[in-house]
Amino acid sequence: MRAVAAVLRDVKGPFTIEAIDLEEPGPGEVAVRIAGAGLCHTDLLPRMAPTIPLPIVCGHEGAGAVVAVGDGVNDLVVGDHVVMSFDSCGNCRTCSSGHPAYCGTFFPRNLSGRRMDGSTNAKGTAGEPISARWFGQSSFATCTVIEARNVVKVDQDLPLHLLGPLGCGFQTGAGAVLESLRVEPGSSIIVCGVGAVGMAAIMAARQAGATTIVAVDRNSDRLDLASEYGATHTLDGDIDDLGDQLRKATRGADYALDTTGVPKVIHTAIDALHPLGTCGLIGAQQGNLAIDPMQLAVGRTLKGIVEGDAVPRQFIPRLIELWRTGRFPFDDFIRTYPLADINTAEQAMLRGSVVKPVLIP
């Protein structure tokens, strides 16, 4: 199968638009023609992690239409519209208990760009191998091949080109609130960092019935958006008395959710919890996290959260229903770019001038 993809060949270079050759879908796989793919900071990890083999096609928030079906796939047919999500084995202890985001092989499956045996299903026009299994999908392309168990069939009346971020970024933020932390009505929550994940968390907290929702960010435009979509309080993350202001707003928060990975911010969020509060951490921390023993000794809980601890085939339809009723307007945060403008979209994301770029092949 011939496709056109955004390929990263040099950690310091731009993505280049190239033709690649993909293997036909094998047993348990489907080929998907991409309608749109979200761009996320996670897609920039190959620029920072030397163990990820280049060249690589990134993209892990794709949506599109099924164009070919491999042997043994019985629940999808050509023409089905699907949202693609992360890869998991489906058989390990955590997968079997309904927590596929904590699959025992999550990291090699999702963050290597290769199959479990180290092989890839894509080649460049010169015949060189190209890593094309990023999060099992590598959706910065016109077409991709993915395990059928990792796609979610959706109704054909939906704006398919906008749905991809439901497979990761928006799922992660909303799932953290609704599935992992299980925020309760009448409670208080602090959300540190209000990019796509944080915005989803704020909207989900409002749906969960939280009455105090504090957004923390250094970007004043993001804080204005947070106020519009559910935050009851906003605070500049750079203020000297941030901890005092958080405690004043919440009187000791029930929950905190960090999306920044900045140890200092996390430390402040933990301090702002009441004695039985819970702090969730999303993403990789930017350095070691030093915890004062007394921060947890009083009964607080600190937990890592991956993909919102969601089961995509259950949770993505839930988000879509919330969207249909106007309670989760994720599309308000999307700006679309042609796939050929991926480098422009990357810079806009890094500047913070766009919440969620979506690339249209």
N, C-alpha and C positions, 0 to 999 in steps of 0.2 A: 504494500500500500504506500502510495506517495503522499506526503503531507508537506506543508510549509510550517516552519516553527521558528520561534525566537530562541537562538542557541547562545549559551554563554561559554566562550572558549578561553577567556582570560579573566582572572579574578579582578583585574583593574580595568578591563576593557568593557565596551558596550555589548549589549545583546545584539546579535546579528540575525537578520531574517534569511533563512536558508531552506532549501528543499532537503527533506530527510526521507528515508525509506523505513517503513514499519512492517513488522511481521503481521500476517493475518491473525485474527483472534484465535487462540487455541482453546482447548477444553476449559469451560468455565469462564471464558472471557467474552467481552463485547467490544466492538469498535464504535466510537462515538465521534460524530462530527460536532466540533465545538461551536457553540453559539456565543459564548462569552466566558471569560475567566478572570476572577479577581486577582489583583496583585497585592501581596502581603509581605510584611517585613521578613517573614520566614523564607520567602522565595529568594532572599538575598544572602541566606546562610552560605551557599557555595562560594561567595566572595570572601568569606571569613574562615571557613573550615577546610584546611588543606587535605583532609581525608576524603572529601567528596570528589569522585572522579569526574574531571572535565574531559571533553565538552559535555554540557548537560542542557536539557530542556526542563525548565522549572514549571511552576503553575500547579496549584493544588486546590483551586476553588472554581472548578469548571462545571459547566452545564451544556447540554447539547442533545442531539438526537442520535439514536442507535442506527448505525448503517450496516452492521454485520454482527452475526451472533455465532459464537463457537459451540462446539459440541457440549451437550449436557446442560445448556442454559434453557430453562423451561419457563421462566417467569418474565422474560423480555423478548420483544420481537422488533424487527426492523421498523423504524418510524416512531418508536416510543421516545418520549421526552424524559430526560433524566438529569438529576443533580448528582455530581460525583463527590465522594467524601474520602476520608483517610482509609488506609489499608490496615487490615488486621487478619489474623490467621483463622479466626472463627472457632478454634478448637481448644485453646489453652484454658487454664483455670479462670482467668479474668474474662476472657471472651465468653465462655460458657455461662458465666454468672451475670451477664448483661453489662459488662464494663469493657467494651472492645478498645477504648482509648488507652487502656492500660495493658494491652496485649503484651505477652512476654517477648514478642519480637517486633514491637512497635518501631523502635529506632532503626534497625536495619531495613525494615520494610518501607519506611516513610522518608528517611533522611539520608539514604545512600544514593538514590537515583537508579538503583539496580535491583534485579531480582534477588531472592535470598541466596542463590548460588553464585552471585556476582556477575551474572550475565545481563545483557540488555536486549531489548527487542527492536532497537533502532540503529541505523547506520547513516552516515553522511554520504554525499554523492561520490566521495572518493573511497567509500567502503569502510571508513573508520567507525568504530563503535561510538555511539552517543548515548549517554545515560538518559533514559526516558521513562523512568518509573518513579519520579519524584512524588511522594505520597501515593504511589501506585497509579498515578495518572499523567503527570507532565502535560498539563493542559494549555501551555502557551504554544498552541499549534492549531492547525485547522482540523486535525483529527488525532485521536489517541486510542490506545487499546488498554483496557482496564478489566480487573476481575469483576464479574457481574455482581458479586456479593457486596461490592463497594459503591453501587449506584442506587439511587432512590428514584423510582418512577413517579412522575408528577403529571398533573392534568395539562392538556395541550392548550388550554385557554390562558395559561400563565405567561408572563413576559420572560421567556426562557433565557434570553441573553443576560438578564439581571440576576438570575437565581444562584449562580455559582458560589458567591460568598456565604450562602446559607450552609455550604458544606464544610466550612471551617471557621472563618472569622466571626460571623454573626452567631453561628452555632456555639462557638466557644464562649462568647460573652454571655449569651442568654442561658446556655446550659449550665455555666458556672453558678448562676443565680438560682435557676429553677430546678436543676438536677443535682448539682454537687452541694452547694450551700443550703439549698432548700429554704430560701428566705421566706419568713412567715409574715402574715398580715400584721400591720401595726409596728413592725420592727424598723431598725435603722441600719443603713449600710453606707460605707465609704467606698467609692470607686476611684482608684488612683490611675490616671491615664485614660483619656477619653477619645481614643482613636476608634476604629471600627469595633474592636472587642469591647472597649469600655462603653461606647454608646449603646451597643446591644445589651450590655449588662444593666445600664440605667433604664432602658425601656422595659426590660424583663422585670426589674425590681418594682417598677410602677405596676406592672401586671400582677406581680406577686402580692401587692398590697402594702409594700413598705411605705411608711409615712414620712420618714426622713431619709433622703437620698443625697449624699454629699459627693459632688464631683470635684476632683483635684487634677489640675493640669497647669502647665506653664503657658499654654496657648490660649489667649483671651477669647479668640474666635470659637475655639472648641468649647470653652466654658459657656459661651452664649448659646451654642447649640445644645449643650447638655441641659441648660435651663429650659429650653423650648421643648425638649423631649422627655422631661421627667425629673430632672434634678431639682430638689428643693433648696439646696445651698450649693454655692460654687466657691472654691478657694484656689488661689494662685499657689502652685506648689513651691514657689521660691520664697514665700514669706518666712521670716525668721521664727514666728510663733505658730507655725502650722499645727503642731501637736495641740497647743492650747486651743486654737480655733476649732479643730476637729472635736475635741472633747466638749467645747462649749455648744457646738451645733448638735451633737448627738447625746450628750450627757453619758458618754461611754457607749460606743457603737456595738450593736449586736453582731454585725458582720463587716468585714473589710475585704476588698478584692483589689489586688495589685496586678496591673497589666504592664508596668514599666520595667520590672526587673532590676530596679535601682535599689541596692541594699539600704541606703539611707531612708528612702521613701517607705520601704517595707517596714523598717524599724519603727518609723513614726506611726504607721498605720496600726501596727501591733499594740503600741503604747496607747492608742486611742480607743481600744476595745474595752468593754466592760469585762469583769473577771471571767465570765463564761463565754466571751465572744469568740468568733472564728474568723481567721484571716486566710483567704485563698490566694494562691500564687499561680499566675498564668505565665507560661513561657520560661525561658532560661534566665537565671539571674546574672546580672553583669558584675560578677565577682563573688567572693565568699560572703555569706550572710552570717554575721555574728549576732547571736541572740543572748541577751542578758537572762540568766536563769530565772530571775523573778518575773520576767515577761510571761512565761508559760506556767510558772509554779502556782499561780493563783487560779488556774483552771482554763486558761485560754487554749485554743486549738489552732495549729498552723498546718495547712494542707496544700500540697501541690495539686493542680488541676490541669488535665490535658483534654483538649477538645470538648470542654464542658462536661466531661463524663457522660456524654450523650450517646445514645444508640441512633445513628443517623436515620435509619428507616422508620423509626418512631418519632424522632424529635423534629426532623425537617418538615414533615407534614404538619406538625403542631405549629411551627413558626409560620408556615404558609397560611394556615387558618387564622392565626393572629393578624397576619398582614391583610388578609381579605376583609377583616372587620375593622381595619384601621388602627389596630392596637400594636403593631410592630412594623412601622413604615421604614424598613431598612433601605428601600430604594431611594429615599430622600438623601442618603449619604453617598450615593454612587455617582461617579463621573466616568463616562465611557471614553475610551481612546481606541483608535485602530491598533491592531497588534503591531503594525510597523512603527508606531510611536511609543513602544514600550519604554525606551530610554527617557523620553519626556515624562511619561507616567511615573517612572521610578523617581525621578528628581522631584516631581510634585509631591509624591508621597513622603519623601525624606524631608522636604521643606514643611510639611504639615498643611499645605494649601488644599489638599483633597483628603477626605476621610477614607474613601474606598475607591481606588481606580479599578475599572473593569475593562479588559482588553477584548476587542471584537475582531476576530480573524477576518 
